[in-house]
């Protein structure tokens, strides 16, 4: 019991997603897929490998 409101909400959301007019910016999609940057977008740098730093600390403390 008590699932009626939740199910009604899910049905409402599903209908909105199904029948809503989706306007897609194809130029923006093309820029994203091609990897080009525009409008001052910043590039993403890969994160440093934290495990390598931890291993170095471990070796410095526990040497045989």
Secondary structure, DSSP 8 states (H G I E B T S, - for coil): ---HHHHHHHHHHHHHHHHS-----HHHHHHHHHT---TT---------HHHHHHHHHHHHS--
